[in-house]
Amino acid sequence: QQTLPSMNNNAKVDAFNARMNDFTARVKDHQERQFDFDRSGGSGPAADRTRRNLEKEAAALKKEDADLKAEHAQLQTTGAGADDTVAKLNVRVKAQQERADSWNARSKQLVDDQQAYEDERINWLDNCGNRRYKEDDEKAIKAGK
């Protein structure tokens, strides 16, 4: 397994992208030269030498393509610090979950307080709120009875 030098994720991805761009340019150049050679219909020792060189270059490009694909797969999984990215996301998720749990606890307490207040309000309405005021009750209270 190929190991990458220690650098941050962006630098690794940037370096890989630069190598991919270079590789793509070399493949395009090779394809153009191959097309020109095939179209020329050359023969003889010079044409054979050119054909062999193009075939060697194509084999080298194919090998490099396989290596780049392997590195790309490594960058997508754990090679480029995906574990670090996942760990950072997990920290954010945990913090968000803690905020949600705190909110839910406060919300439940508010609902409980509201229910207790409503029960007390209904109790007052049943026992005192709908009762007529009596002056005799006021006098009895003031008299200490």
C-alpha positions as CSV (number, residue, x, y, z in Angstrom):
1,Q,0.0,0.0,0.0
2,Q,1.3,3.4,-1.0
3,T,1.7,5.9,1.9
4,L,1.5,9.6,1.3
5,P,3.9,12.1,3.0
6,S,2.5,13.8,6.0
7,M,0.6,16.9,5.0
8,N,-2.9,18.2,5.5
9,N,-5.9,16.9,3.6
10,N,-6.1,19.9,1.2
11,A,-2.4,19.7,0.3
12,K,-2.7,16.0,-0.4
13,V,-5.8,16.5,-2.6
14,D,-4.1,19.5,-4.4
15,A,-1.0,17.5,-5.0
16,F,-3.0,14.6,-6.3
17,N,-5.0,16.9,-8.6
18,A,-1.9,18.4,-10.0
19,R,-0.5,14.9,-10.8
20,M,-3.9,14.0,-12.4
21,N,-3.8,17.2,-14.6
22,D,-0.2,16.4,-15.7
23,F,-1.2,12.8,-16.4
24,T,-4.2,13.9,-18.4
25,A,-2.1,16.2,-20.5
26,R,0.5,13.5,-21.2
27,V,-2.3,11.0,-22.2
28,K,-3.8,13.6,-24.5
29,D,-0.4,14.2,-26.1
30,H,0.2,10.4,-26.5
31,Q,-3.2,9.9,-28.1
32,E,-2.5,12.7,-30.6
33,R,0.9,11.3,-31.5
34,Q,-0.6,7.8,-31.8
35,F,-3.4,9.1,-34.0
36,D,-0.9,11.0,-36.2
37,F,1.3,7.9,-36.5
38,D,-1.7,5.7,-37.4
39,R,-2.9,8.2,-39.9
40,S,0.5,8.5,-41.6
41,G,0.7,4.8,-42.5
42,G,4.5,4.8,-42.2
43,S,6.5,1.6,-42.7
44,G,10.1,0.5,-42.4
45,P,12.6,0.5,-39.5
46,A,11.8,4.1,-38.4
47,A,8.1,3.4,-38.2
48,D,8.7,0.2,-36.3
49,R,10.9,2.1,-33.8
50,T,8.2,4.8,-33.4
51,R,5.5,2.1,-32.9
52,R,7.5,0.4,-30.2
53,N,8.2,3.7,-28.4
54,L,4.5,4.5,-28.5
55,E,3.6,1.1,-27.2
56,K,6.1,1.4,-24.3
57,E,4.7,4.8,-23.5
58,A,1.2,3.5,-23.6
59,A,2.1,0.7,-21.2
60,A,3.8,3.2,-18.8
61,L,0.7,5.4,-19.0
62,K,-1.5,2.4,-18.2
63,K,0.5,1.5,-15.1
64,E,0.5,5.1,-13.9
65,D,-3.2,5.2,-14.5
66,A,-3.7,2.2,-12.2
67,D,-1.4,3.8,-9.6
68,L,-3.4,7.1,-9.7
69,K,-6.7,5.2,-9.4
70,A,-5.3,3.3,-6.3
71,E,-4.2,6.6,-4.8
72,H,-7.6,8.2,-5.5
73,A,-9.3,5.3,-3.7
74,Q,-6.9,5.8,-0.8
75,L,-7.7,9.5,-0.7
76,Q,-11.4,8.9,-0.6
77,T,-11.2,6.4,2.3
78,T,-8.6,6.9,5.0
79,G,-5.5,8.1,3.1
80,A,-6.3,11.8,3.2
81,G,-7.3,11.9,6.8
82,A,-10.9,10.9,6.4
83,D,-10.7,9.7,10.0
84,D,-9.9,13.2,11.1
85,T,-12.8,14.6,9.1
86,V,-15.1,12.0,10.6
87,A,-13.8,12.7,14.1
88,K,-14.4,16.4,13.6
89,L,-17.9,15.7,12.3
90,N,-18.6,13.4,15.3
91,V,-17.5,16.2,17.7
92,R,-19.9,18.6,16.0
93,V,-22.7,16.0,16.1
94,K,-22.0,15.3,19.8
95,A,-22.1,19.1,20.6
96,Q,-25.4,19.5,18.6
97,Q,-26.9,16.5,20.4
98,E,-25.9,18.0,23.8
99,R,-27.6,21.2,22.8
100,A,-30.7,19.3,21.7
101,D,-30.8,17.3,24.9
102,S,-30.4,20.5,27.0
103,W,-33.2,22.1,25.0
104,N,-35.5,19.1,25.4
105,A,-34.8,19.0,29.2
106,R,-35.7,22.8,29.5
107,S,-38.7,22.3,27.3
108,K,-40.0,19.4,29.4
109,Q,-39.5,21.5,32.6
110,L,-41.4,24.3,31.0
111,V,-44.3,22.0,30.1
112,D,-44.3,20.6,33.7
113,D,-44.3,24.1,35.2
114,Q,-47.1,25.1,32.8
115,Q,-49.1,22.1,33.8
116,A,-48.6,22.8,37.5
117,Y,-49.7,26.4,37.0
118,E,-52.7,25.4,35.0
119,D,-53.7,22.8,37.7
120,E,-53.4,25.5,40.4
121,R,-55.4,28.0,38.3
122,I,-58.2,25.5,37.7
123,N,-58.2,24.6,41.4
124,W,-58.5,28.3,42.3
125,L,-61.4,28.8,39.8
126,D,-63.2,25.8,41.2
127,N,-62.8,26.8,44.9
128,C,-62.6,30.6,44.8
129,G,-62.9,32.1,41.4
130,N,-66.6,31.5,40.8
131,R,-67.7,32.2,44.4
132,R,-69.5,35.4,45.2
133,Y,-67.8,37.8,47.5
134,K,-69.4,38.0,50.9
135,E,-68.9,40.8,53.3
136,D,-69.5,38.5,56.2
137,D,-66.5,36.5,55.2
138,E,-64.4,39.6,55.2
139,K,-65.6,40.5,58.7
140,A,-64.9,37.0,59.9
141,I,-61.4,37.0,58.5
142,K,-60.7,40.4,60.2
143,A,-62.1,39.1,63.4
144,G,-59.7,36.2,63.3
145,K,-62.3,33.5,62.8
